[in-house]
Amino acid sequence: MGCLAVAVYSWSVKISIALITLNEEANLPRTLESVTPLVRDGEGEIIVVDSGSTDRTLEIARSHGAKVFVEPWKGFAAQKNSAMEKATADWVLQLDADEALEPELADEISRELGGADNVIGFWIPRKNFFLGKWIKHGGFYPDPKLRLIRRGAGKFEEYGAHPTIKVNGPTGRLKNALIHNAYPTLRGYIDHMNSYSSSGAEVAIAKGGRGFNLVNIVVRPKLTFIYNYLFRLGFLDGREGFLLHLYHAVYVSWKYAKAWELSRSRRS
């Protein structure tokens, strides 16, 4: 994957937006256009670190004034940290390539950073879309993410396909959301879950998981579906919600089956 950083001044506060990408020509224009209010007047710095895109990702990035670097893929956390380390701003906002800012979020960031003297980071809610529908239940909203931090205040720590930023200090919360255009097609979702389950298996192994465990491979996925679809009201999201939670449960089974496979191959 590649990375993108945008640095801007807003009310005398400079902000860098860091993004990792790989073959993101379908998503990148939406993402870059959403940060335009933060990079207007030519004050922004866009840095793209790419690890092998073969589509128009780099062309699109350059068309937005990006400085392009090429780096090998180092894992999700390391790649995101590489993007953030290239920032020169007071604040860094990390985005995924399939995320965009609500117009109100860009305005809120500008306002909050103008007087953010007592915090080192902000949590941002995220609206996840699946097959074109905003998934409001089942644990998928508000889905807060710590993505906006003071430069140098923290970094991502590895957790499979979903690394998280760790900081030491007070944080605040923003009201407006990131738009996560995650999975417009079932094929795309299944492909991602196949990849993510492999990363999750590595994490499970690192935590000491081993052996063929029917509880993890069979029972845990069923309980995951029941919990999210019924108790967390996932059924209120209609057919899309049903499919999302069904295949998320399949992902859980894949993850632990792959963990068993990994442990077996490493022992042999």
C-alpha positions in Angstrom: 0.0 0.0 0.0 1.1 3.6 -0.5 0.7 6.6 1.7 -0.5 10.1 1.4 0.1 13.1 3.7 -1.4 16.5 3.3 -0.2 19.4 5.4 -2.3 22.6 5.6 -2.7 25.8 7.6 -6.0 26.4 9.2 -6.4 29.4 11.5 -2.6 29.4 11.9 -2.6 25.7 12.7 -0.9 23.4 10.3 -2.4 19.9 9.7 -1.1 16.9 7.8 -3.4 14.3 6.4 -1.7 10.9 6.1 -3.1 8.2 3.8 -1.9 4.8 2.8 -2.9 3.4 -0.6 -2.5 0.6 -3.1 -4.5 0.7 -6.4 -7.0 3.2 -5.0 -8.0 5.0 -8.2 -11.7 4.4 -7.4 -11.5 5.9 -3.9 -8.7 8.4 -4.0 -10.5 11.3 -5.8 -13.3 11.2 -3.2 -10.9 11.3 -0.3 -8.7 14.1 -1.7 -11.7 16.2 -2.6 -13.1 15.9 0.9 -10.0 17.4 2.4 -10.0 20.4 0.0 -11.4 22.8 2.7 -8.3 21.9 4.8 -5.8 22.4 2.0 -7.1 25.3 0.1 -5.1 28.4 -0.9 -2.1 26.3 -1.8 -1.0 25.9 1.8 -1.2 22.1 1.9 1.5 19.6 1.4 0.5 16.2 -0.1 3.0 13.3 0.2 2.2 9.9 -1.3 4.3 6.9 -0.4 3.3 4.0 -2.8 4.2 0.4 -2.6 3.3 -0.8 -6.1 0.1 0.6 -7.5 -0.5 -0.4 -11.1 -3.6 1.7 -11.7 -4.0 5.5 -11.8 -3.4 6.1 -8.0 -0.1 8.0 -8.4 -1.4 10.0 -11.4 -4.4 11.1 -9.3 -2.2 11.9 -6.3 0.1 14.0 -8.5 -2.8 15.8 -10.0 -3.6 17.1 -6.5 0.0 18.3 -6.1 1.4 15.3 -4.2 5.0 14.5 -3.7 5.3 10.8 -4.5 7.6 8.4 -2.8 7.9 4.6 -3.4 8.4 2.2 -0.4 8.0 -1.6 0.0 5.0 -2.8 2.0 6.0 -3.1 5.6 2.7 -4.1 7.2 -0.4 -1.9 8.1 1.0 -0.3 11.2 4.5 0.3 9.9 3.1 1.7 6.6 0.7 4.1 8.4 3.5 5.2 10.7 5.7 5.9 7.7 3.1 8.2 6.3 2.7 10.0 9.6 6.4 10.4 10.1 6.6 12.3 6.9 4.3 15.0 8.2 5.7 18.4 9.0 2.5 19.8 10.6 1.4 20.5 14.1 -1.4 18.0 13.8 -1.7 14.8 11.8 -5.0 13.3 10.5 -4.6 9.7 9.3 -7.2 8.5 6.7 -7.7 5.2 4.9 -8.1 5.5 1.1 -11.7 4.5 1.2 -12.6 7.2 3.8 -13.7 10.7 3.2 -14.6 13.7 5.5 -18.2 14.9 5.8 -18.2 18.6 4.9 -19.1 19.4 8.4 -16.2 17.4 9.8 -13.7 19.5 7.8 -15.2 22.7 9.3 -15.3 21.2 12.8 -11.6 20.2 12.6 -10.7 23.8 11.6 -12.6 25.1 14.6 -11.3 22.6 17.1 -7.7 22.9 16.3 -7.8 26.6 16.7 -8.2 26.1 20.4 -7.1 22.6 21.2 -4.5 23.5 23.9 -5.4 20.8 26.4 -5.7 17.6 24.3 -3.2 15.6 22.1 -5.7 13.8 20.0 -9.4 13.6 18.8 -11.6 10.6 18.3 -13.8 10.8 15.2 -17.0 8.8 14.6 -17.2 6.8 11.4 -20.2 5.9 9.2 -19.6 2.6 7.6 -21.3 1.8 4.2 -21.9 -1.7 3.0 -23.4 -2.3 -0.5 -24.1 1.4 -0.6 -26.1 1.4 2.7 -25.0 3.2 5.9 -24.9 0.4 8.6 -26.2 2.1 11.8 -26.4 -0.9 14.1 -24.6 -4.1 15.1 -21.6 -2.3 16.5 -20.8 -0.5 13.2 -21.7 3.0 14.4 -20.5 5.3 15.9 -17.3 3.2 15.5 -15.0 6.0 17.0 -11.4 6.1 15.7 -8.5 8.0 17.1 -7.1 9.5 13.9 -6.3 13.1 14.6 -3.3 13.6 16.9 -0.5 16.1 17.6 2.6 15.2 15.5 4.8 12.9 17.5 2.2 12.2 20.2 1.6 8.6 19.2 1.9 5.9 16.6 0.1 2.9 15.2 0.6 -0.4 16.9 0.3 -3.6 14.9 -3.0 -5.5 15.3 -3.4 -7.4 12.0 -5.4 -5.5 9.4 -6.7 -3.0 11.9 -3.8 -1.3 13.8 -4.7 1.4 16.3 -3.0 4.6 17.3 -1.7 4.6 20.9 -1.2 8.0 22.7 -0.5 9.0 26.3 -2.5 12.0 27.2 -6.0 13.6 27.2 -8.1 13.3 24.1 -11.3 14.9 22.8 -14.2 13.8 20.6 -15.5 15.3 17.4 -19.2 15.2 16.5 -19.1 14.9 12.7 -18.0 11.7 10.9 -15.7 10.1 8.5 -17.5 8.4 5.6 -16.2 4.9 5.2 -17.1 3.7 1.7 -15.8 0.3 2.6 -17.5 -2.4 0.6 -19.6 -1.4 -2.4 -19.7 -5.1 -3.6 -19.9 -8.5 -2.0 -16.9 -9.6 -4.0 -14.8 -6.8 -2.6 -15.9 -7.5 0.9 -15.1 -11.2 0.7 -11.7 -10.5 -0.9 -10.9 -8.1 2.0 -12.1 -10.5 4.6 -9.9 -13.2 3.1 -6.9 -11.0 3.4 -7.8 -9.6 6.8 -8.4 -13.1 8.2 -4.8 -13.9 7.3 -3.6 -10.9 9.2 -5.9 -11.8 12.1 -4.5 -15.3 12.2 -1.0 -13.9 12.6 -2.2 -11.9 15.6 -4.0 -14.9 17.1 -0.7 -16.9 16.8 1.2 -14.1 18.4 -1.1 -14.2 21.4 -0.4 -17.9 21.8 -3.3 -19.5 19.8 -2.5 -23.0 18.6 -4.2 -26.3 17.7 -7.5 -27.1 16.0 -10.1 -25.5 18.2 -13.8 -26.2 17.3 -14.9 -23.5 19.7 -13.1 -20.8 17.8 -13.7 -22.2 14.3 -17.4 -23.2 14.7 -18.9 -21.8 18.0 -17.3 -18.4 18.2 -18.5 -17.3 14.6 -22.1 -18.3 15.5 -22.0 -16.4 18.8 -20.5 -13.4 17.0 -23.4 -13.4 14.5 -26.1 -13.8 17.2 -24.5 -11.1 19.3 -24.2 -8.5 16.6 -27.3 -9.3 14.5 -29.7 -9.8 17.4 -28.5 -8.2 20.6 -26.8 -5.3 18.9 -29.8 -4.8 16.6 -28.0 -5.6 13.3 -31.3 -6.9 11.9 -32.5 -3.2 11.7 -30.2 -2.7 8.8 -32.2 -5.0 6.5 -30.8 -7.4 4.0 -27.5 -5.5 3.9 -27.1 -5.9 7.7 -27.9 -9.6 7.5 -25.3 -10.3 4.8 -22.7 -8.1 6.6 -23.0 -10.0 9.9 -23.3 -13.4 8.2 -20.0 -12.9 6.3 -18.3 -11.3 9.2 -19.0 -14.4 11.2 -17.4 -16.4 8.3 -14.4 -14.1 8.6 -14.1 -15.1 12.3 -14.1 -18.8 11.3 -11.5 -18.2 8.6 -9.2 -16.3 11.0 -9.0 -19.1 13.5 -8.8 -21.9 10.9 -5.9 -20.0 9.3 -4.3 -19.6 12.8 -4.4 -23.4 13.2 -2.9 -23.8 9.8 -0.1 -21.4 10.6 0.7 -23.1 13.9 0.8 -26.5 12.2 3.1 -25.4 9.4 5.4 -23.7 11.9 5.7 -26.7 14.1 6.5 -28.9 11.1 
